[in-house]
Amino acid sequence: MKDLPARRLLLVHAHPDDESINNGATMAKYAADDAQVTLVTCTLGEEGEVIPPDLAHLAPDRDDRLGPHRIGELAAAMKELGVTDHRFLGGPGRFRDSGMMGLPQNHRAEAFWNTGVDEAAPYLVEIIRSVRPQVLVTYDPNGGYGHPDHIQAHRVAMRAAELAADPAFRPDLGDAYSIAKIYWNRVPRSVAAEGFARLRAAGVDFPGIAEIDDIPGVVDDSEITAEIDGTPYAKRKAAAMRAHASQIAVDGPFFALSNDLGQPIFVTEYYQLVQGEPGAPPGEREHDLFAGVAA
């Protein structure tokens, strides 16, 4: 097997732009620190709502070309973050964006939500066994906010981690490998409240302001086990978010999605360790996702 970098981080996301919003500073930090950062995106985000009028023709109810456009946006975002290994699960377009929960798009034959977990997971098993990440980051069981593709990304990531460690499962996909630590994306409620207070005080020109519970992964502070200070990478995160111009409007330290409701950009990013040994004493937060992990 080829020599691997000492630290290897794998992130599994549902659509292009999810990674920059949730983990942009973390990805930039570890990429700058010479860790191997691998991003797996499960769909092209074909069902996204387009913000700029000049891109409106790409929408699924018109030309239905948003997916290929978002491939380019993701590549531009990864360049801003310094990440060179970004892949689509099973290849670009194998699984289609399912749309929001309850829409007819959920039931399309090719929709990610309509795909069996054990049908999709082997594609990720192959990546895990090849990249051999010590750390995996994905969503919680609710996908952060209930989007079907986010829920499915969580299920596929957790199942793939299990299957990758089983020597009896598909040896043709590589040697069995166990991931040391798995984290879910989180936002502490106190941090979300402070961010919205800054947004209101700044008087940013969005038509409205989102609610705290509109932010994916908001939980009580006690559930947070790790925080990554991405302050030195704030500009890179904002630039990566701006690269997803079809989906995100950035205004200084704030942003809005297609609903035009302002949200704070979180430069410090937060996580909950759900598998593996913590690298900090009980009651304290980790400040390195690789804390306690052997190279």
Backbone torsions as a table, in degrees:
resi	resn	phi	psi	omega
1	MET	NA	141.1	-178.5
2	LYS	-63.8	155.6	176.2
3	ASP	-64.6	137.6	-178.5
4	LEU	-112.5	150.8	174.0
5	PRO	-57.7	154.2	-175.8
6	ALA	-63.7	-33.6	-179.6
7	ARG	-123.4	133.6	-173.1
8	ARG	-136.9	120.5	-175.4
9	LEU	-116.9	130.3	177.4
10	LEU	-118.6	130.0	176.8
11	LEU	-119.7	135.0	-179.8
12	VAL	-118.1	117.9	-177.8
13	HIS	-127.2	162.9	-174.4
14	ALA	-83.6	-45.5	-173.0
15	HIS	-136.2	156.5	168.5
16	PRO	-58.6	136.0	-179.5
17	ASP	102.9	-27.8	178.6
18	ASP	-58.8	-38.7	-177.1
19	GLU	-66.3	-40.7	-177.6
20	SER	-70.8	-39.6	178.3
21	ILE	-65.7	-46.8	-173.4
22	ASN	-83.3	-39.6	-166.9
23	ASN	-133.8	14.6	-174.1
24	GLY	-56.5	-44.0	-179.0
25	ALA	-69.0	-39.8	178.2
26	THR	-61.8	-45.3	-179.7
27	MET	-63.3	-44.1	179.6
28	ALA	-63.3	-40.3	-179.6
29	LYS	-61.8	-50.1	-176.3
30	TYR	-72.8	-33.1	174.6
31	ALA	-62.4	-41.6	178.6
32	ALA	-67.4	-26.8	179.6
33	ASP	-89.8	14.2	175.9
34	ASP	69.0	21.1	169.5
35	ALA	-78.5	154.0	172.7
36	GLN	-81.5	115.5	178.9
37	VAL	-109.7	117.9	-179.7
38	THR	-116.8	125.6	176.5
39	LEU	-109.1	128.5	172.1
40	VAL	-114.3	121.5	178.7
41	THR	-109.3	130.8	-168.2
42	CYS	-85.0	-25.3	177.5
43	THR	-139.4	172.7	176.8
44	LEU	-88.9	-3.6	-178.5
45	GLY	71.5	37.2	-174.7
46	GLU	-63.0	-25.8	-174.9
47	GLU	-93.9	8.3	-179.7
48	GLY	-62.7	150.9	176.5
49	GLU	-86.9	127.1	-172.9
50	VAL	-84.6	131.9	-179.3
51	ILE	-87.1	-56.7	-174.6
52	PRO	-69.2	130.8	179.6
53	PRO	-56.7	-33.2	-176.6
54	ASP	-74.1	-7.7	176.0
55	LEU	-108.9	3.9	-174.4
56	ALA	-59.0	-28.8	-178.6
57	HIS	-66.3	-15.6	-179.6
58	LEU	-77.5	-13.3	-172.1
59	ALA	-58.8	154.7	-176.0
60	PRO	-62.7	-23.2	178.8
61	ASP	-90.7	5.2	176.1
62	ARG	-123.2	-104.5	-178.5
63	ASP	-78.9	-17.2	-177.3
64	ASP	53.0	50.2	179.4
65	ARG	-120.1	17.0	-177.6
66	LEU	-66.8	-36.9	-179.1
67	GLY	-57.0	-55.2	177.6
68	PRO	-58.5	-36.2	177.6
69	HIS	-63.1	-40.1	-177.6
70	ARG	-72.7	-20.5	171.1
71	ILE	-59.6	-45.1	178.7
72	GLY	-65.8	-39.5	177.7
73	GLU	-62.5	-41.8	179.6
74	LEU	-64.5	-41.8	178.5
75	ALA	-60.9	-41.0	178.4
76	ALA	-66.0	-39.3	178.8
77	ALA	-64.7	-41.7	-179.8
78	MET	-66.8	-33.0	175.7
79	LYS	-63.0	-40.1	178.0
80	GLU	-63.6	-34.8	-177.5
81	LEU	-88.1	-9.3	-178.6
82	GLY	79.1	20.3	-178.8
83	VAL	-97.5	125.7	-175.1
84	THR	-107.8	-10.1	-178.4
85	ASP	-114.3	91.7	177.0
86	HIS	-129.8	132.7	-171.6
87	ARG	-135.6	158.4	171.3
88	PHE	-104.1	137.8	-177.0
89	LEU	-59.5	117.8	-179.4
90	GLY	74.8	5.7	-176.8
91	GLY	99.0	155.9	-176.4
92	PRO	-57.6	123.9	174.6
93	GLY	86.9	1.9	179.2
94	ARG	-63.3	-40.1	178.5
95	PHE	-117.6	131.7	-176.9
96	ARG	-94.6	145.4	171.5
97	ASP	-49.5	133.0	-175.2
98	SER	-92.3	-5.2	-174.8
99	GLY	74.3	177.8	-179.0
100	MET	-70.4	158.4	-176.1
101	MET	-58.6	133.2	176.9
102	GLY	94.1	-4.9	179.7
103	LEU	-85.1	155.4	178.6
104	PRO	-57.1	-29.3	-179.2
105	GLN	-59.6	-23.2	178.5
106	ASN	-56.9	-27.9	-169.1
107	HIS	-103.5	6.4	174.0
108	ARG	-61.0	146.3	-178.2
109	ALA	-58.0	-36.1	-176.1
110	GLU	-92.7	-0.6	-177.9
111	ALA	-64.3	139.4	-179.7
112	PHE	-58.7	-42.3	180.0
113	TRP	-62.4	-27.6	-176.5
114	ASN	-93.9	10.6	-179.5
115	THR	-102.1	136.3	176.8
116	GLY	-61.4	138.4	180.0
117	VAL	-56.9	-42.3	-178.4
118	ASP	-76.0	-8.9	171.1
119	GLU	-82.4	-38.4	-177.7
120	ALA	-84.7	-34.4	-172.1
121	ALA	-58.5	-38.5	-178.3
122	PRO	-57.9	-30.2	176.7
123	TYR	-62.7	-36.0	178.2
124	LEU	-79.5	-33.3	175.5
125	VAL	-56.5	-43.7	-179.7
126	GLU	-61.0	-40.6	178.5
127	ILE	-67.2	-43.9	-180.0
128	ILE	-59.6	-45.3	-177.4
129	ARG	-70.5	-24.1	177.4
130	SER	-83.1	-49.2	-176.6
131	VAL	-78.3	-33.8	178.7
132	ARG	56.9	57.3	-178.7
133	PRO	-71.5	140.6	171.7
134	GLN	-80.1	-25.4	-174.6
135	VAL	-128.1	133.8	175.2
136	LEU	-120.4	134.4	176.0
137	VAL	-121.1	130.6	175.3
138	THR	-153.5	-165.4	-178.1
139	TYR	-86.9	170.0	172.2
140	ASP	-79.8	175.9	-175.9
141	PRO	-60.7	-22.6	177.2
142	ASN	-90.6	6.2	-179.1
143	GLY	65.7	21.4	-179.7
144	GLY	86.3	-45.5	-178.1
145	TYR	-150.5	14.3	172.0
146	GLY	94.3	3.8	176.8
147	HIS	-66.4	133.5	-176.5
148	PRO	-58.1	-37.4	-179.8
149	ASP	-70.6	-31.9	176.4
150	HIS	-68.9	-42.3	176.8
151	ILE	-61.6	-44.2	-179.6
152	GLN	-66.5	-38.2	177.1
153	ALA	-61.0	-41.5	176.0
154	HIS	-59.6	-49.0	-176.5
155	ARG	-62.7	-43.2	-178.9
156	VAL	-67.5	-41.5	-179.9
157	ALA	-63.2	-46.4	-178.2
158	MET	-67.5	-39.8	178.9
159	ARG	-67.8	-41.3	-180.0
160	ALA	-64.2	-38.4	177.5
161	ALA	-61.4	-39.2	178.2
162	GLU	-66.9	-47.1	-177.0
163	LEU	-69.2	-35.1	-178.7
164	ALA	-62.0	-27.6	-178.4
165	ALA	-85.9	-5.1	-176.1
166	ASP	-95.3	111.2	-177.8
167	PRO	-61.3	-23.3	-177.7
168	ALA	-81.0	-13.5	-177.5
169	PHE	-89.2	117.1	170.4
170	ARG	41.7	66.4	177.2
171	PRO	-59.4	-17.6	177.1
172	ASP	-67.6	-14.9	179.2
173	LEU	-90.7	5.0	179.2
174	GLY	116.0	173.8	-178.5
175	ASP	-71.0	146.0	178.6
176	ALA	-56.9	144.6	-177.7
177	TYR	-151.2	133.4	179.4
178	SER	-105.2	127.8	175.7
179	ILE	-76.8	132.6	-174.4
180	ALA	-72.8	-40.5	-174.4
181	LYS	-140.0	136.9	175.4
182	ILE	-123.2	130.3	179.2
183	TYR	-119.6	150.1	169.9
184	TRP	-107.8	143.9	174.9
185	ASN	-65.2	134.2	179.9
186	ARG	-142.8	162.0	170.3
187	VAL	-137.0	121.5	178.5
188	PRO	-68.4	139.4	-175.2
189	ARG	-58.3	-38.3	-178.8
190	SER	-64.2	-37.8	179.8
191	VAL	-69.5	-40.0	177.2
192	ALA	-62.2	-42.7	179.8
193	ALA	-62.7	-41.8	179.0
194	GLU	-65.7	-38.7	179.4
195	GLY	-64.7	-39.9	178.4
196	PHE	-71.5	-31.4	175.2
197	ALA	-63.6	-41.6	176.7
198	ARG	-63.2	-40.6	-179.6
199	LEU	-62.2	-45.0	-180.0
200	ARG	-65.8	-39.9	-178.8
201	ALA	-68.1	-30.1	-177.0
202	ALA	-76.8	-21.7	179.9
203	GLY	63.1	38.3	-178.6
204	VAL	-65.2	145.7	-171.1
205	ASP	-84.4	62.2	168.1
206	PHE	-102.8	150.5	179.3
207	PRO	-59.7	-27.9	-180.0
208	GLY	-156.5	-179.3	179.3
209	ILE	-124.7	134.3	179.3
210	ALA	-67.2	166.4	173.7
211	GLU	-93.2	155.0	-179.6
212	ILE	-54.1	-43.3	-176.4
213	ASP	-75.4	-1.6	171.0
214	ASP	-77.5	-16.3	-179.6
215	ILE	-80.1	127.6	179.6
216	PRO	-62.2	136.4	169.9
217	GLY	81.0	15.0	178.5
218	VAL	-70.1	128.0	179.8
219	VAL	-141.5	168.8	174.0
220	ASP	-59.5	146.3	-177.0
221	ASP	-55.4	-30.5	-176.3
222	SER	-63.9	-19.8	-178.5
223	GLU	-85.4	-9.9	-179.0
224	ILE	-78.8	127.9	179.2
225	THR	-113.7	-15.0	-178.5
226	ALA	-146.6	144.3	173.6
227	GLU	-138.1	135.9	-179.3
228	ILE	-113.1	115.9	178.9
229	ASP	-77.2	107.1	-178.3
230	GLY	-101.9	20.1	-176.9
231	THR	-51.4	-43.9	179.6
232	PRO	-65.3	-13.0	-175.3
233	TYR	-114.7	17.1	-178.0
234	ALA	-59.2	-43.6	-178.9
235	LYS	-66.3	-36.7	179.0
236	ARG	-66.9	-42.0	178.5
237	LYS	-61.8	-47.3	-179.9
238	ALA	-61.2	-39.6	179.6
239	ALA	-66.0	-39.3	177.7
240	ALA	-64.4	-40.4	177.5
241	MET	-65.0	-39.7	177.8
242	ARG	-64.5	-28.8	178.8
243	ALA	-63.6	-25.8	177.0
244	HIS	-88.2	56.6	-169.3
245	ALA	-66.4	-23.9	178.9
246	SER	-69.5	-19.9	-171.8
247	GLN	-119.4	-22.9	-170.5
248	ILE	-130.1	134.8	170.0
249	ALA	-111.8	119.2	-176.8
250	VAL	-103.3	133.7	176.3
251	ASP	-132.8	94.7	-178.0
252	GLY	60.4	-127.6	-179.3
253	PRO	-87.5	18.8	-178.9
254	PHE	-130.4	165.1	178.7
255	PHE	-153.4	167.2	174.4
256	ALA	-141.8	150.0	172.3
257	LEU	-94.0	-161.1	-174.4
258	SER	-67.0	-15.3	178.5
259	ASN	-80.6	-3.6	178.5
260	ASP	62.3	24.0	178.1
261	LEU	-100.8	121.1	-175.9
262	GLY	-65.9	144.6	175.4
263	GLN	-139.7	151.7	173.9
264	PRO	-76.4	146.5	168.9
265	ILE	-86.9	123.9	-179.5
266	PHE	-92.4	117.3	179.8
267	VAL	-84.2	-40.0	168.5
268	THR	-82.0	130.2	-175.7
269	GLU	-114.7	145.2	-166.6
270	TYR	-123.2	150.6	-173.7
271	TYR	-144.3	158.8	173.0
272	GLN	-122.3	120.5	176.9
273	LEU	-75.3	123.9	-177.7
274	VAL	-118.9	-10.5	176.6
275	GLN	-150.6	132.3	-179.8
276	GLY	108.5	173.0	-176.6
277	GLU	-89.3	130.7	179.4
278	PRO	-66.7	148.4	179.7
279	GLY	-103.0	24.4	178.5
280	ALA	-140.1	154.9	178.3
281	PRO	-61.1	156.4	178.3
282	PRO	-53.5	134.3	178.7
283	GLY	87.4	-8.7	178.4
284	GLU	-109.6	153.8	178.8
285	ARG	-91.3	145.2	171.0
286	GLU	-73.2	150.4	174.9
287	HIS	-121.1	13.3	177.2
288	ASP	-150.5	121.9	-178.4
289	LEU	-65.6	-18.4	178.5
290	PHE	-93.8	5.1	-177.8
291	ALA	-57.1	128.2	178.1
292	GLY	82.1	1.9	-178.3
293	VAL	-95.5	129.3	176.7
294	ALA	-75.9	142.2	179.7
295	ALA	-64.8	NA	NA
